[in-house]
Amino acid sequence: MGMTARVLAVDAGNSKTDVAVVAADGSVLATARAGGFRPPAVGVEQAMDTLAEAVEEAFSAAGVTAADHVSACLANADFPVEEETLAAALHARAWGTTVEVRNDTFAILRAGVTEPRGVAVVCGAGINCVGMRPDGRTARFPALGRISGDWGGGWGLAEEALWHAARAEDGRGAPTDLAHTLPAHFGLPTMYALIESLHLERIEDIRRHELTPVLFATAASGDPVARSLVDRLADEVVAMATVALARLDLLEEETPVLLGGSVLAARHPQLIDAIRDLLASRAPKAAPSVVTASPVLGAALLGLDAVAAPEEVHTHLRRHFEP
């Protein structure tokens, strides 16, 4: 019979998968990384095969064959039915006796708080928000884009910047430096040339996300249109956080609000200052901070919560990721 670890922690995002094997005392026995976890694109089983590459590498390095509990924070687990499907697929792999699946935003939240209590807003390619309390209550959004009422995220910001720049160049919209800075990023002279290159796929569609930092740089130079988009993102972040706090009855208590994902972790001064100002007026007891801790730490802490590990075990685990 093979050795067993206490927790197998999984943080699987669209672009990469991280796993950690954790012992009963909170020691990290091994970590590993694999590619992105995208069940909607490749199917559940193929997505699990990608995850398996990291799990098997980590198990081998740790000298174990299974864990007591699997704590998996997974991208594309947006509805309970999806969590159930993914949990069943994890059970079938027999990596742990018990399995709990959550949306990957919960990993970022738990990584940034000392107890499972608070709200996290994540703005990377998209935007999402979750909240949790120690009693198990949670708040969340589907976070599927426009069909679920979302605005923002790096991809959405790039689309908005292109829209305003195109209209500025042809006269339908207000003047903006975006009409020059966006095409210049790709070495092109005009928005017309950029639109043509995107349409004919001379520039790969995936490269549109490169325009989000250009938007922020243009805003920092004082461009009113670019600045208005940054201000709108701040408003969206605070709207999500405030609703989550209200759902969990946390508006009247000092509560951490964690800001994560590549767009927020970049700490653009206009964006972060606007978020702080809006929170101060709408949720005065919220305590915002940018979280940069590894999300797999959050998945591991959720696993230790599930097995009722003592606080010193949580502390030992944190020391590995936050020396």
C-alpha positions in Angstrom: 0.0 0.0 0.0 1.3 3.5 -1.0 1.9 6.4 1.4 -0.9 9.0 1.8 -0.7 12.7 2.1 -3.1 14.9 4.1 -4.2 17.3 1.3 -3.8 17.4 -2.5 -4.3 21.1 -3.4 -5.1 22.0 -7.0 -5.4 25.5 -8.5 -6.3 25.0 -12.2 -6.7 28.2 -14.3 -7.3 28.6 -18.0 -3.6 29.2 -18.6 -1.8 27.0 -16.0 -2.4 24.3 -13.4 -0.5 24.2 -10.0 -0.7 21.4 -7.5 0.8 21.0 -4.0 1.0 17.9 -1.9 0.6 18.8 1.8 1.5 16.6 4.8 -0.5 16.4 8.1 1.8 19.0 9.8 1.4 21.5 6.9 4.7 20.7 5.2 4.7 20.9 1.4 6.0 17.6 0.2 6.0 18.5 -3.5 4.6 20.9 -6.1 4.2 20.6 -9.8 2.8 22.6 -12.8 1.0 21.7 -16.0 -1.0 23.4 -18.7 -4.3 25.2 -18.6 -7.6 23.6 -17.4 -10.2 24.2 -20.1 -13.1 21.6 -20.0 -15.4 23.7 -22.2 -12.8 23.6 -24.9 -11.4 20.1 -24.7 -13.9 18.1 -22.6 -13.8 17.1 -19.0 -11.7 13.9 -19.5 -9.0 15.6 -21.5 -8.9 18.5 -19.1 -8.4 15.9 -16.3 -5.6 14.3 -18.2 -3.8 17.6 -18.2 -4.4 18.0 -14.5 -3.1 14.4 -14.0 0.3 15.3 -15.5 0.9 17.7 -12.5 -0.7 15.4 -9.9 1.3 12.4 -10.9 4.6 14.4 -11.0 3.9 15.8 -7.5 2.8 12.5 -6.0 6.0 10.8 -7.4 8.2 13.6 -6.0 6.4 13.4 -2.6 6.6 9.6 -2.5 2.8 9.2 -2.0 0.1 7.7 -4.1 -3.0 9.5 -2.7 -4.3 12.1 -0.3 -6.9 12.1 2.4 -8.6 15.1 0.8 -8.5 16.8 -2.6 -9.1 20.5 -2.5 -9.6 21.6 -6.1 -10.1 25.2 -7.1 -10.9 25.1 -10.8 -11.5 27.5 -13.7 -14.9 27.0 -15.4 -16.5 25.7 -12.3 -19.1 28.5 -12.4 -22.3 26.7 -11.4 -23.0 24.0 -8.8 -23.8 21.4 -11.6 -20.3 22.1 -13.0 -18.7 21.6 -9.6 -20.5 18.3 -9.2 -19.4 17.1 -12.6 -15.8 18.0 -12.0 -15.9 16.5 -8.5 -17.2 13.2 -9.9 -14.3 13.2 -12.5 -11.8 13.8 -9.7 -13.3 11.0 -7.6 -12.9 8.7 -10.5 -9.2 9.4 -10.6 -8.9 8.1 -7.0 -6.4 10.8 -5.9 -8.1 11.3 -2.6 -10.7 9.9 -0.2 -12.8 13.0 -0.2 -13.0 15.8 -2.9 -14.2 19.4 -2.8 -14.4 21.5 -5.9 -14.7 25.3 -5.9 -14.3 28.0 -8.5 -10.7 29.1 -8.8 -11.5 32.6 -7.5 -11.9 31.1 -4.0 -8.3 30.1 -4.0 -7.2 33.7 -4.4 -9.6 34.8 -1.6 -8.4 32.1 0.8 -4.7 32.8 0.0 -5.1 36.4 1.2 -7.0 35.9 4.5 -6.1 34.3 7.8 -9.5 32.7 8.1 -12.1 31.8 5.5 -13.8 35.2 5.7 -13.8 38.0 3.2 -14.5 38.9 -0.4 -12.2 38.7 -3.4 -12.5 40.4 -6.8 -10.3 39.0 -9.5 -9.6 40.8 -12.7 -7.4 39.0 -15.2 -8.7 38.0 -18.6 -12.2 38.3 -17.2 -13.7 39.5 -13.9 -15.2 37.6 -11.1 -16.0 38.0 -7.4 -16.6 35.5 -4.5 -17.1 35.9 -0.8 -17.1 33.4 2.1 -17.7 33.2 5.8 -16.4 30.6 8.3 -19.9 29.1 8.7 -19.8 28.0 5.1 -21.9 30.7 3.5 -20.6 32.0 0.2 -21.5 34.6 -2.3 -20.6 34.3 -6.0 -21.5 35.4 -9.5 -21.7 33.2 -12.7 -19.0 35.4 -14.3 -19.6 34.3 -17.9 -19.2 37.7 -19.5 -21.9 39.9 -20.9 -24.6 37.3 -20.6 -24.2 37.3 -16.9 -24.0 41.1 -16.6 -20.2 41.4 -16.4 -18.1 44.3 -17.6 -14.3 44.4 -17.4 -11.4 42.1 -17.3 -8.4 42.4 -19.5 -10.1 41.1 -22.6 -13.2 43.3 -22.1 -11.0 46.4 -21.6 -9.1 45.7 -24.8 -12.4 45.5 -26.7 -13.6 48.7 -25.2 -10.4 50.5 -26.0 -10.5 49.3 -29.7 -14.2 50.5 -29.9 -13.4 54.0 -28.7 -10.2 54.2 -30.8 -12.0 53.2 -34.0 -14.7 55.7 -33.5 -12.2 58.5 -32.7 -10.3 57.9 -35.9 -13.3 57.9 -38.2 -15.1 60.8 -36.5 -18.0 58.9 -34.8 -16.6 59.3 -31.3 -14.7 61.6 -29.1 -11.0 62.2 -29.8 -8.6 59.9 -27.9 -4.9 59.1 -27.9 -5.9 55.4 -28.0 -6.4 55.9 -31.8 -2.6 56.3 -32.0 -1.3 54.2 -29.1 -3.2 51.0 -29.9 -2.0 50.6 -33.5 1.5 51.8 -32.5 1.8 48.9 -30.2 1.8 46.6 -33.2 3.9 48.9 -35.3 0.9 50.1 -37.4 0.2 53.7 -38.4 -3.6 53.8 -38.0 -6.6 52.2 -36.4 -7.8 51.3 -39.9 -4.6 49.3 -40.4 -5.0 47.6 -37.0 -8.7 46.7 -37.7 -7.7 45.2 -41.0 -4.9 43.2 -39.5 -7.1 41.8 -36.7 -9.9 41.0 -39.2 -7.6 39.2 -41.6 -5.8 37.5 -38.7 -2.4 38.9 -39.6 -2.4 39.6 -35.8 -3.6 36.6 -33.8 -6.8 37.3 -32.0 -5.3 36.2 -28.7 -2.9 39.1 -28.9 -5.7 41.6 -28.2 -5.0 41.2 -24.5 -1.7 43.0 -25.1 -3.7 46.2 -25.5 -4.9 46.4 -21.9 -1.5 47.7 -20.6 -1.5 50.2 -23.5 -4.9 51.4 -22.3 -3.6 51.9 -18.8 -0.5 53.7 -20.0 -2.7 56.0 -22.2 -4.9 56.7 -19.2 -1.8 57.5 -17.0 -0.8 60.1 -19.6 -4.1 61.9 -19.0 -6.3 60.8 -21.9 -9.9 61.4 -20.8 -11.4 58.5 -22.7 -8.8 56.0 -21.4 -9.2 57.4 -17.9 -13.0 56.9 -18.1 -12.6 53.2 -18.9 -10.3 52.8 -15.9 -12.8 54.6 -13.7 -15.6 52.4 -15.0 -13.6 49.3 -14.1 -13.1 50.6 -10.6 -16.9 51.1 -10.3 -17.5 47.5 -11.5 -15.0 46.0 -9.0 -16.6 47.9 -6.2 -20.1 47.0 -7.3 -19.3 43.3 -7.2 -17.5 43.6 -3.9 -20.3 45.6 -2.2 -23.0 43.1 -3.4 -21.0 40.2 -2.1 -20.5 41.9 1.3 -24.2 42.6 1.5 -25.2 39.0 0.7 -23.0 37.8 3.5 -24.1 40.4 6.0 -20.6 41.8 6.2 -21.1 45.4 5.3 -21.2 46.4 9.0 -18.1 44.4 10.0 -14.4 45.0 9.3 -13.9 42.7 6.3 -11.0 42.0 4.0 -11.6 42.8 0.3 -8.9 41.1 -1.7 -8.0 42.4 -5.2 -6.3 39.8 -7.4 -5.6 38.8 -11.0 -3.1 40.4 -13.4 -5.0 43.7 -14.0 -5.4 44.5 -10.3 -2.1 43.0 -9.2 -0.4 45.5 -11.5 -1.5 48.2 -9.0 -2.2 50.9 -11.5 -2.5 54.0 -9.3 -5.7 55.5 -10.9 -7.5 52.1 -10.6 -6.4 51.2 -7.1 -7.0 54.7 -5.8 -10.5 54.8 -7.3 -11.4 51.4 -5.9 -10.3 52.5 -2.4 -12.3 55.8 -2.7 -15.4 54.1 -3.9 -15.2 51.4 -1.2 -14.8 54.1 1.4 -18.1 55.6 0.5 -20.1 52.4 -0.3 -18.6 49.9 2.2 -16.6 51.9 4.7 -15.7 48.9 6.8 -14.2 47.0 3.9 -10.4 46.7 4.1 -9.0 46.5 0.6 -5.6 45.0 -0.3 -3.9 43.6 -3.3 -3.2 39.8 -2.9 -0.2 38.4 -4.7 0.1 35.1 -2.8 0.1 31.9 -4.9 -3.5 30.7 -5.5 -2.4 27.1 -4.8 -1.8 28.2 -1.2 -5.4 29.2 -1.0 -6.5 25.8 -2.4 -4.3 24.1 0.2 -5.7 26.2 3.1 -9.2 25.4 2.0 -8.2 21.7 2.2 -6.8 22.2 5.7 -10.1 23.9 6.6 -12.0 20.9 5.3 -10.0 18.4 7.4 -10.2 20.7 10.5 -6.4 21.1 10.8 -5.1 23.1 13.8 -4.1 26.7 13.3 -0.4 25.9 13.6 -0.7 23.6 10.6 -2.1 26.5 8.5 0.8 28.7 9.7 3.4 26.1 8.8 1.9 25.8 5.3 1.9 29.6 4.8 5.6 29.8 5.7 6.4 27.6 2.7 4.7 30.0 0.3 5.3 33.3 2.2 8.8 32.8 3.8 
